Amino acid sequence: MNFGFTEEQEMLREVARKFLDAECPTTFVRRMMADDTAHSTELWKKIAQQGWLGITVPDQYGGSGGSFIDLIVILEEMGKSLLPGPFFATAVLGNAAIVTGGSTEQKTTLLPRVVNGEVILSLALAEQSGRYDAAGVTMTATAKGGDFVLSGEKMFVPDAHVADYLVVAARTAPGGSPEEGITLFLVDAKAPGVTVTQLKTVDMTRRQCHVAFQEVGVSGTQVLGEVGQGWPILRRVLDIGMAGLCAEMVGTGQKALDMAVAYAKERVQFGKPIGSFQAVKHKCVDMMVQVENARSLTYYAAWAVDENVPEARQAVPMAKAYCSDMCKTVTSEAIQVHGGIGFTWEHDMHLFYRRALAGEAMFGSAPVHREVVAQTLNL
């Protein structure tokens, strides 16, 4: 059985690594953390020129028509570099929603502009409850003729402050189950009645926003898919988003491990590198085991999502639960290996720990996804 990547995917990984090393060092990451938007339009144009914004976009809409696994390769490398800005919100979440649920007209109108870097997207799902399941959608969309009026608020909307369009989940009708009556809307982020406020979070490389909708009018042509049938589309988007986030967390954990091992080899104490001491070297081995386990779970989940097979229902929450724990633990242990210097602002390790904490919370924490897996086991 061949579990490896294709030659083209390995080349893509190498190109991504060289590009990110040159364009996204930690000095740039720190600069974006201090920026009002954490978004560099110059870097965004360069990313668009690489073709990464259209990796999973069909070629008839200006993309490369690549697989989700191709995107996973890039996301893992981005996790190592802590890429700031709205790439995840746009190329993973936004594209998935439009490709999955958009009409031919919507795809033709928007996707080429996304691929060219002209349009930024995001997904507005979570609300005050912080839930990412169907029951968490309580915001209403009231029918008005053939159009709708949106009222309510969304929390933790990634990079909404720089987005041009938001994919918004709202409830258009009460249903017999939470999955019924949810509709997805493609809303202009600058439309009258839409108010975006940045939230202060532990990871400022990617901003989370509160978005208020005060009687926002949307045309019936802005519905993604069918009215009241938005949950199947949203379920697919969440699978793609969680598997993609896991790939990022694997990259972040791998980079933290690499930094810890390199430091353990060069830091000398009692006349020996600290990596020669059992307490340190076994810690590094445990970190490596966790990263490799997370990588295996992530690749399996990515395959299941790419093939859109039933196994994805279990593989994705398994990967998210494990990667959430892994990334937080490995980055924390890497700080411990560095000792006192690892706790300082000047050292880069805290950047990786911050990203790990943000990744753990996004789409629900590890216990949430363990419960989902338990349900698949009929427990």
C-alpha positions, 0 to 999 in steps of 0.5 A, a space after each residue: 500500500 502506498 501512503 506517500 504523496 505524489 511527486 507533484 505534491 512533494 514538489 508543491 511542498 518544497 515550493 511552499 517551504 521556500 516561499 514561506 521561508 522567504 516571505 513569512 519569517 517570524 519577524 514578519 509574523 510579529 509585525 502582523 501581530 502588531 498591525 491593525 489588520 494582521 493582513 498584508 495586501 502585498 503578501 496576499 498578491 504574492 500568494 495569489 500569484 502562486 495559485 494557492 487561492 485556487 488550489 481546490 477551485 475547478 479550472 473552469 472557474 480559474 482555479 487549478 482543479 487540484 485535490 484537497 490533499 494538495 491543499 493539505 500539503 500547503 496548509 501543513 507548511 503554513 502551520 510551520 510558518 504561522 502564516 497570518 491573514 485570511 488565507 484559511 478563511 478564504 481558501 479553505 472555508 469560503 471556497 469550500 462553501 461556494 464550490 459545494 453549494 454555489 450556483 453556476 452563476 455564483 461560482 462564475 461571478 466570485 471564484 475567479 476573483 477569489 483566485 486572483 486575490 481580489 475577493 476575501 471570504 469568511 464563514 460566519 457560523 458560531 454564535 454566543 453559545 460557541 457551538 459549531 453544530 446545527 443546534 448552535 445556529 439561532 440567528 434568523 433570516 425572515 423571508 420578505 417576498 423573494 428576499 430575506 432580512 437577517 438579524 442576529 450576531 455571529 462570534 469568532 468569524 475569522 478575519 471578517 474585518 478584511 473580508 468582502 463576503 461572508 457565508 452566513 448560516 441563519 435559520 429560515 424556518 423552525 425544523 423538526 431537528 436542528 439540521 432542518 431549516 438552516 440556510 446559507 447566505 452570501 452576504 456583502 461584508 460592507 452591506 448596510 446593517 453589518 457591523 464588524 468588531 475585532 475581538 482580542 484573542 490569544 493569537 493575533 496573527 489571525 483575527 476573530 471578529 464579532 459580526 452584528 446583523 441589524 435587519 440586513 437585506 439580502 436578495 434571494 439570489 444570494 442563497 447558497 444551495 436551497 432555502 432550508 437545506 444549508 446544513 449538508 453544505 455546512 457539514 461538508 465545509 466543516 469537515 474540510 475546515 477541521 481537516 485543514 486546521 489539523 494539517 496546520 496544527 501538525 505543521 505547528 507541532 512539527 516546527 516546535 519539535 524541530 526547534 526544541 531538538 535543535 536547542 537541546 543539541 546546542 545548549 550545554 549544561 554540566 559540560 554536556 548538551 542537555 539533549 543527552 540527559 534522559 529527562 530531555 531526550 525522552 521528552 523530545 521523543 514523546 513530542 515526536 510520537 505525538 506529532 507523528 500520531 497527529 500526522 497519521 490521523 490528519 492524513 487519514 481524515 484528509 483522504 476521507 474528506 477528499 474522497 467524501 466517504 462515510 469514514 469522514 464522520 469519524 475520522 475528522 473529529 478523531 483528528 481534531 480531538 487528537 491534534 488539539 491536544 497534541 499541538 498544545 502539549 508539544 508547543 508547551 513542552 518545547 517551551 519547557 525544553 528551552 527553559 527560562 528563555 522559552 518564556 520570554 517575549 523575545 523568543 519565538 516559542 510563545 508564537 507557536 503556543 498561541 497558535 496552538 491555543 487558537 487551533 484548539 478552540 476553533 471548531 470546538 475543543 478536544 472534549 467536544 470532538 471526543 463526544 462526537 466520536 463516542 456518538 459514532 460508536 453508539 456510546 
